Amino acid sequence: MPPTRIGPAAIAARILLVPYVTVLALIVWLPESAASRVTGIVYRLARFASDHTGISMNAGYTAFEFLANIALFAPFGLLVAAAWPRTNAWWIFLLGFSASAAIELVQTMIPGRVTALSDVIANTLGMVVGCLIARVFASVTRPVATR
């Protein structure tokens, strides 16, 4: 069986994974003092929603933090699915869960960082969303076989 050729989209996705994973590691493993600059965005969004909708600040912050974690991991799922398009989606979901669990485990050793099961759930969900977007896009752009 001849080796499978890697398409240009898979090569691009593999290249983009390097800076993405680097930035992700910096965001999730920085000490709390530095990470608060990133989470400050979530706080400001929650404050804005609270001021303009009547939603409590706690509920708003919890919702925006959960959505931010999904958004943070969606590119990971998209890039992994695009980089290895023949990989079973369940393996990609498992990778997302494993990476998220590892991140939360390491955060237990970083002063000031707080770990939560909801982060693992949101991160894994983000990986699933990204993977599904990549798979849908690939199926839509795949040329139709002619008879």
Helices and strands as residue ranges (DSSP letters): H 8-29, H 32-53, H 57-83, H 89-107, H 117-141
